[in-house]
Amino acid sequence: MKILVPVKRVIDYNVKVRVKADNSDVDLANVKMAMNPFCEIAVEEAIRLKEGGVAEEVVVVSIGDKACQEQLRTAMALGADRAIHINAEGTVDALSVAKLLKAVAEEEQPGLIILGKQSIDSDNNQTGQMLAALMDLPQATFASEVKVENETVQVTREIDGGLQTLQLSLPAIVTTDLRLNEPRYASLPNIMKAKRKPLVQKSAADLGIEISNNITLISVQSPAERQAGIKVESVEQLVDKLKNEAKVIG
């Protein structure tokens, strides 16, 4: 079985995000970029399935400018076999991403598509669901456990009330949650080997897809700064401050 894993280039989660002075967008100048954390989890799960003998090949794909090849090389250093880079300049909305991934999946014919449940930049949590709808495939979101047996995949997913277990027929689409696994670190020898693994570049036109962006970014603002908390000596003092200073109780 082949596993397809889409990955996205985002600002490193350890970096404090800065907003441009004109509030037009996030400032990406001289900012460390990395693979989206949920995508890392998806790559790790695919590699574990391959190591367990479930899959024979792991293919990673990313959509963006040339810089996202860095994240594809990282994924191959972690254990993916080959990569596909779809050249795209500027912002690509989730629906266009889903259409491009559908075209790639139709060429590759994977038995399983694993992707992060959301990216930490746009934070939309919708690409996986859109892809499943476009391809008319069964899906399981927010996976915390994945087991593949024969022609089915059993997914334990996190819901508001606890855990839910689904059994899907393959091919299927799974989106990953934080508790699915802990991604490994790439070793130096594997980083060097990744440089020799195949990375194919394609354009949206090659896939027969016209990229569009139906979202207009109006402005970006930093969250309001929170005031530091204080310690109180008694319940009476707490009630007094909640009533007379915070004015959250009558």
C-alpha positions as CSV (number, residue, x, y, z in Angstrom):
1,M,0.0,0.0,0.0
2,K,1.1,3.5,-0.7
3,I,0.5,6.4,1.7
4,L,0.2,10.0,0.6
5,V,1.1,12.7,3.1
6,P,0.5,16.4,2.4
7,V,2.8,18.8,4.4
8,K,2.8,22.5,4.8
9,R,5.5,25.1,5.4
10,V,4.6,27.4,8.3
11,I,6.3,29.7,10.8
12,D,8.1,27.6,13.4
13,Y,5.8,27.2,16.4
14,N,8.5,28.4,18.8
15,V,8.7,31.8,17.0
16,K,6.8,34.8,18.3
17,V,4.7,36.0,15.3
18,R,5.1,39.6,14.4
19,V,2.5,41.7,12.5
20,K,3.6,44.1,9.8
21,A,3.4,47.8,10.8
22,D,0.5,48.4,8.4
23,N,-1.4,45.4,9.7
24,S,-1.6,44.0,6.2
25,D,-0.2,40.6,7.1
26,V,2.2,38.6,9.3
27,D,5.9,39.6,8.9
28,L,7.8,36.7,7.4
29,A,11.1,38.5,6.9
30,N,14.0,36.6,8.5
31,V,11.6,34.3,10.3
32,K,12.4,30.6,10.9
33,M,10.0,28.4,9.0
34,A,9.2,24.7,9.7
35,M,6.9,21.9,8.9
36,N,3.4,22.3,10.3
37,P,3.4,20.3,13.6
38,F,0.2,18.4,12.7
39,C,1.9,17.5,9.3
40,E,4.9,16.2,11.3
41,I,2.5,13.8,13.1
42,A,1.0,12.7,9.8
43,V,4.5,11.9,8.4
44,E,5.5,10.0,11.5
45,E,2.3,7.9,11.5
46,A,2.9,7.1,7.8
47,I,6.5,6.0,8.5
48,R,5.4,3.9,11.4
49,L,2.9,2.1,9.2
50,K,5.6,1.5,6.7
51,E,8.0,0.2,9.4
52,G,5.2,-2.1,10.6
53,G,4.9,-3.6,7.1
54,V,1.5,-2.1,6.4
55,A,2.7,0.3,3.7
56,E,5.4,-0.1,1.0
57,E,5.9,3.5,0.1
58,V,5.4,7.0,1.7
59,V,5.0,9.9,-0.7
60,V,4.9,13.5,0.6
61,V,3.5,16.5,-1.3
62,S,3.6,20.2,-0.6
63,I,2.1,23.2,-2.3
64,G,3.9,26.5,-2.4
65,D,7.0,28.3,-3.6
66,K,10.4,26.8,-3.9
67,A,11.2,27.3,-0.3
68,C,8.7,24.5,0.8
69,Q,11.2,22.0,-0.7
70,E,13.0,22.3,2.6
71,Q,10.1,20.8,4.4
72,L,9.8,18.0,1.8
73,R,13.5,17.2,2.3
74,T,12.9,17.1,6.1
75,A,10.0,14.7,5.6
76,M,12.3,12.4,3.5
77,A,15.0,12.6,6.1
78,L,12.4,11.4,8.6
79,G,11.7,8.4,6.3
80,A,9.4,9.3,3.4
81,D,10.5,7.7,0.1
82,R,9.9,10.5,-2.4
83,A,8.3,14.0,-2.7
84,I,6.2,16.0,-5.0
85,H,6.4,19.8,-5.0
86,I,3.5,21.7,-6.6
87,N,4.7,25.2,-7.5
88,A,2.4,27.9,-6.4
89,E,3.1,31.6,-5.6
90,G,1.2,33.5,-3.0
91,T,-1.7,32.4,-0.9
92,V,-3.6,29.3,-2.0
93,D,-7.0,28.7,-0.3
94,A,-8.0,25.4,1.2
95,L,-10.4,24.5,-1.6
96,S,-7.7,25.0,-4.2
97,V,-5.3,22.9,-2.1
98,A,-7.9,20.1,-1.8
99,K,-8.3,20.2,-5.6
100,L,-4.6,19.9,-6.2
101,L,-4.3,17.1,-3.7
102,K,-7.1,15.3,-5.4
103,A,-5.3,15.5,-8.7
104,V,-2.1,14.2,-7.1
105,A,-4.0,11.4,-5.4
106,E,-5.6,10.4,-8.7
107,E,-2.2,10.0,-10.3
108,E,-0.6,8.3,-7.3
109,Q,-3.5,6.1,-6.3
110,P,-2.6,5.8,-2.6
111,G,-4.4,3.4,-0.3
112,L,-4.4,5.9,2.5
113,I,-4.0,9.7,2.7
114,I,-2.9,11.0,6.1
115,L,-2.7,14.8,6.7
116,G,-2.7,17.1,9.7
117,K,-6.1,18.2,11.0
118,Q,-5.1,21.8,10.6
119,S,-2.2,24.2,10.0
120,I,-1.1,26.5,12.7
121,D,-1.1,29.6,10.5
122,S,-4.6,29.7,8.9
123,D,-5.9,27.3,11.5
124,N,-8.9,26.4,9.3
125,N,-9.2,22.6,9.9
126,Q,-10.9,22.0,6.5
127,T,-8.6,20.7,3.8
128,G,-8.9,17.1,4.8
129,Q,-12.7,17.3,4.9
130,M,-12.8,19.1,1.5
131,L,-10.5,16.5,0.0
132,A,-12.6,13.6,1.3
133,A,-15.7,15.3,-0.2
134,L,-14.1,15.9,-3.6
135,M,-12.8,12.3,-3.8
136,D,-15.9,10.8,-2.3
137,L,-13.8,8.8,0.2
138,P,-14.5,7.8,3.8
139,Q,-12.8,10.0,6.3
140,A,-11.8,10.1,10.0
141,T,-10.7,13.3,11.6
142,F,-8.8,14.1,14.8
143,A,-7.2,10.6,14.9
144,S,-5.5,9.6,18.1
145,E,-4.9,6.0,17.1
146,V,-4.7,4.4,13.6
147,K,-4.7,0.6,12.9
148,V,-4.7,-0.8,9.4
149,E,-5.9,-4.4,8.9
150,N,-6.5,-6.0,5.5
151,E,-8.6,-3.6,3.5
152,T,-9.8,-1.4,6.4
153,V,-8.4,1.2,8.8
154,Q,-9.7,1.5,12.3
155,V,-9.4,5.1,13.7
156,T,-9.9,6.2,17.3
157,R,-10.8,9.9,17.2
158,E,-11.2,12.5,19.9
159,I,-14.7,14.0,20.2
160,D,-16.2,16.4,22.8
161,G,-17.7,13.5,24.8
162,G,-14.6,11.3,24.8
163,L,-13.4,8.8,22.2
164,Q,-15.1,7.4,19.1
165,T,-13.8,4.5,17.0
166,L,-14.5,4.3,13.3
167,Q,-13.8,1.6,10.8
168,L,-13.3,2.8,7.2
169,S,-12.8,0.9,4.0
170,L,-9.6,1.7,2.1
171,P,-8.8,3.9,0.3
172,A,-9.6,6.5,3.0
173,I,-8.5,9.9,4.4
174,V,-7.3,10.4,8.0
175,T,-6.5,13.7,9.7
176,T,-4.2,13.6,12.7
177,D,-4.5,15.0,16.2
178,L,-1.8,15.8,18.7
179,R,-2.0,12.6,20.7
180,L,-1.6,10.3,17.8
181,N,2.2,10.0,18.2
182,E,5.4,11.9,19.0
183,P,7.4,12.7,15.8
184,R,11.0,11.6,15.7
185,Y,14.1,13.7,14.9
186,A,16.0,13.3,11.7
187,S,19.5,12.0,12.0
188,L,22.4,13.5,10.1
189,P,22.9,10.4,7.9
190,N,19.2,10.4,7.0
191,I,19.4,14.2,6.2
192,M,22.2,13.5,3.8
193,K,20.4,10.5,2.3
194,A,17.3,12.7,1.8
195,K,19.2,14.9,-0.6
196,R,19.4,12.0,-3.0
197,K,15.8,11.0,-2.8
198,P,13.6,11.9,-5.8
199,L,11.7,15.2,-5.6
200,V,9.5,16.0,-8.6
201,Q,8.3,19.5,-9.4
202,K,4.9,20.1,-11.0
203,S,2.7,23.1,-11.6
204,A,-1.1,23.4,-11.1
205,A,-1.4,23.5,-14.9
206,D,0.3,20.1,-15.1
207,L,-2.4,18.7,-12.9
208,G,-5.2,20.5,-14.8
209,I,-6.1,22.7,-11.9
210,E,-6.6,26.5,-11.9
211,I,-5.6,28.0,-8.6
212,S,-7.9,30.6,-7.1
213,N,-8.1,32.4,-3.8
214,N,-11.6,33.3,-2.7
215,I,-10.5,34.8,0.6
216,T,-9.6,38.4,1.0
217,L,-7.3,39.3,3.9
218,I,-8.6,42.5,5.4
219,S,-6.1,43.1,8.3
220,V,-4.0,41.3,10.8
221,Q,-3.7,42.4,14.4
222,S,-1.8,41.2,17.4
223,P,-3.9,39.9,20.3
224,A,-4.5,42.5,23.1
225,E,-1.9,42.3,25.9
226,R,-3.2,40.8,29.1
227,Q,-2.6,42.4,32.4
228,A,-0.6,40.5,35.0
229,G,-2.6,38.7,37.6
230,I,-2.3,39.3,41.4
231,K,-2.5,37.2,44.5
232,V,-5.2,37.8,47.1
233,E,-5.0,37.0,50.8
234,S,-8.6,35.8,51.3
235,V,-11.8,34.8,49.7
236,E,-13.3,38.1,50.9
237,Q,-10.6,40.1,49.1
238,L,-11.2,38.0,45.9
239,V,-14.9,38.7,46.0
240,D,-14.3,42.4,46.6
241,K,-12.0,42.7,43.6
242,L,-14.3,40.6,41.3
243,K,-17.2,42.9,42.3
244,N,-15.6,46.3,42.5
245,E,-12.6,46.2,40.1
246,A,-13.3,43.5,37.5
247,K,-17.1,44.1,37.9
248,V,-17.8,40.5,36.8
249,I,-20.2,39.8,39.7
250,G,-23.0,41.9,41.1
